[in-house]
Amino acid sequence: MEKQEFTNKLCDWLRNFLQKRFAENYEILDVFVPVTNLSKLNNDHIKQLSNYSSWDFKPDILGILKEKTSGRLELVL
């Protein structure tokens, strides 16, 4: 299996896992493969988090969740 195909399958798996496990308390905003460091992403959700500009790393897959009651954002790496 090629790396890109494997990454796509993991991305789909993570999206499904988050839906099954956390959908009751969280809204799943996005699950994707970042193309650059988190500090350089042009993503409105990431920019809402404090100190995002110092996150100079690129995870293989990123999930962004929003807690339904408080609106607090959470990242899944």
Backbone bond lengths (Angstrom), bond angles and torsions (degrees), N, CA, C in turn:
res aa  C-N    CA-C-N  psi(-1)  N-CA   C-N-CA  omega(-1)  CA-C   N-CA-C  phi
1 M - - - 1.452 - - 1.533 108.17 -
2 E 1.313 115.38 133.89 1.465 121.15 178.26 1.523 110.90 -72.03
3 K 1.324 116.47 153.36 1.460 121.75 -178.44 1.535 111.24 -57.86
4 Q 1.319 118.53 -44.68 1.465 121.59 -178.37 1.530 111.24 -63.55
5 E 1.307 117.06 -41.26 1.461 121.30 178.32 1.537 109.96 -64.05
6 F 1.338 116.38 -43.34 1.459 121.21 178.42 1.529 110.93 -63.12
7 T 1.325 117.13 -43.19 1.461 121.94 178.72 1.521 110.59 -61.86
8 N 1.318 117.51 -42.85 1.468 121.38 177.95 1.527 111.69 -62.29
9 K 1.323 116.98 -40.06 1.467 120.78 178.08 1.527 110.62 -66.05
10 L 1.332 116.79 -40.20 1.464 120.23 177.22 1.521 111.46 -64.61
11 C 1.301 116.60 -38.93 1.463 121.77 178.50 1.537 109.85 -62.51
12 D 1.321 116.88 -45.20 1.472 121.16 177.18 1.521 111.08 -63.53
13 W 1.346 116.18 -41.44 1.454 120.31 179.37 1.528 110.47 -62.85
14 L 1.336 117.11 -45.31 1.459 120.54 -179.16 1.524 110.84 -61.93
15 R 1.309 117.16 -43.18 1.469 120.93 178.59 1.534 110.12 -58.69
16 N 1.326 117.30 -46.50 1.466 121.57 179.30 1.526 111.45 -65.20
17 F 1.321 116.87 -42.35 1.462 121.49 179.55 1.522 110.59 -61.56
18 L 1.325 116.92 -45.69 1.463 120.51 -179.78 1.519 111.11 -63.99
19 Q 1.326 117.45 -38.98 1.466 121.20 178.08 1.529 110.84 -62.49
20 K 1.322 116.27 -45.69 1.458 120.39 -177.60 1.526 111.92 -70.04
21 R 1.314 116.05 -40.70 1.458 120.83 -170.79 1.540 113.73 -87.99
22 F 1.326 117.45 -34.72 1.458 119.96 -169.87 1.527 115.53 -122.53
23 A 1.314 119.12 0.10 1.464 121.42 -174.70 1.521 113.19 -61.98
24 E 1.312 117.87 -24.84 1.459 120.19 -179.33 1.530 111.31 -67.14
25 N 1.324 117.11 -38.19 1.464 121.49 -175.44 1.521 114.32 -109.05
26 Y 1.333 117.05 -14.98 1.453 120.71 -175.32 1.521 111.23 -130.17
27 E 1.306 114.68 148.31 1.466 121.56 169.14 1.520 106.50 -95.40
28 I 1.325 117.12 127.20 1.464 120.55 178.61 1.529 106.76 -84.44
29 L 1.331 115.98 109.00 1.461 121.03 -175.97 1.513 112.20 -81.87
30 D 1.339 116.04 -40.47 1.456 118.58 -175.42 1.520 110.03 -165.88
31 V 1.319 116.18 147.28 1.459 123.94 170.02 1.519 105.15 -137.30
32 F 1.325 116.51 122.07 1.454 119.27 -176.63 1.522 111.46 -156.64
33 V 1.323 115.45 172.98 1.454 123.43 176.60 1.532 107.26 -103.38
34 P 1.333 117.95 109.69 1.464 119.64 -179.44 1.524 111.40 -64.61
35 V 1.319 116.07 142.65 1.460 120.80 179.51 1.527 112.07 -94.81
36 T 1.319 116.77 -9.42 1.454 121.46 -178.52 1.531 109.16 -150.13
37 N 1.318 116.57 179.28 1.463 121.03 176.79 1.525 110.38 -57.46
38 L 1.320 116.46 149.86 1.465 120.53 -179.85 1.525 111.66 -59.83
39 S 1.312 117.01 -33.23 1.467 120.37 -179.36 1.528 112.40 -66.35
40 K 1.317 117.40 -20.46 1.464 121.35 -176.98 1.527 113.34 -106.13
41 L 1.331 116.91 -1.45 1.459 119.73 -179.30 1.523 111.37 -68.48
42 N 1.301 116.08 139.08 1.454 121.40 175.37 1.534 107.46 -94.65
43 N 1.329 115.05 72.88 1.463 121.57 -176.58 1.523 107.79 -129.58
44 D 1.319 116.68 121.35 1.462 121.30 -177.04 1.525 112.79 -61.10
45 H 1.332 117.19 -33.64 1.465 119.74 179.86 1.526 110.79 -68.05
46 I 1.318 117.21 -44.27 1.473 121.30 179.25 1.521 109.94 -62.82
47 K 1.300 117.27 -40.89 1.467 121.24 -177.22 1.524 112.79 -65.34
48 Q 1.322 118.16 -17.91 1.460 121.38 177.76 1.529 112.39 -77.01
49 L 1.329 116.97 -17.20 1.458 121.19 -176.36 1.529 110.55 -85.46
50 S 1.320 115.90 142.13 1.465 119.58 -178.16 1.529 110.67 -70.43
51 N 1.304 114.72 143.93 1.472 123.84 176.78 1.528 114.13 62.91
52 Y 1.328 118.07 19.75 1.468 119.32 179.95 1.525 111.75 -60.30
53 S 1.315 117.46 -27.12 1.464 120.43 -177.20 1.529 112.63 -67.61
54 S 1.312 118.12 -13.31 1.464 120.44 178.15 1.532 112.28 -98.84
55 W 1.318 117.44 3.56 1.466 120.57 -179.16 1.517 110.03 -85.91
56 D 1.298 116.46 80.22 1.460 122.04 -176.94 1.525 111.58 -92.11
57 F 1.313 115.76 61.09 1.453 122.01 175.16 1.520 108.75 -147.99
58 K 1.312 115.37 159.52 1.464 121.64 -177.68 1.530 108.68 -125.33
59 P 1.325 117.50 106.42 1.472 118.73 176.61 1.528 110.14 -73.19
60 D 1.319 115.88 158.19 1.465 119.79 178.30 1.524 111.15 -66.13
61 I 1.331 116.12 -40.76 1.463 121.99 -179.45 1.524 107.75 -140.43
62 L 1.318 116.37 143.94 1.452 120.92 -178.57 1.529 109.84 -132.55
63 G 1.318 115.56 131.35 1.456 121.77 173.46 1.522 108.64 -115.89
64 I 1.316 116.87 138.99 1.460 121.56 178.41 1.527 107.74 -120.05
65 L 1.338 115.14 122.21 1.455 122.36 -178.77 1.516 109.53 -117.59
66 K 1.331 115.73 150.88 1.458 121.64 176.30 1.519 107.98 -126.27
67 E 1.328 115.67 121.44 1.455 119.73 179.05 1.527 109.07 -66.22
68 K 1.319 116.56 131.21 1.467 121.20 -174.02 1.522 112.87 -67.32
69 T 1.317 118.75 -36.61 1.459 120.15 -175.63 1.535 112.78 -80.97
70 S 1.324 117.07 -44.11 1.474 119.99 -174.86 1.528 113.50 -99.29
71 G 1.336 117.23 -20.88 1.462 120.08 -176.11 1.511 113.42 81.29
72 R 1.328 116.79 4.68 1.469 121.34 -179.57 1.521 110.51 -69.00
73 L 1.329 116.27 136.72 1.463 121.74 179.24 1.521 110.36 -89.71
74 E 1.320 115.84 143.08 1.463 123.28 178.16 1.528 107.29 -132.15
75 L 1.328 115.56 144.60 1.453 121.55 177.11 1.524 109.83 -109.57
76 V 1.318 115.28 143.98 1.466 122.37 174.00 1.516 105.54 -119.20
77 L 1.329 115.62 118.37 1.469 121.04 -178.28 1.512 109.68 -107.60
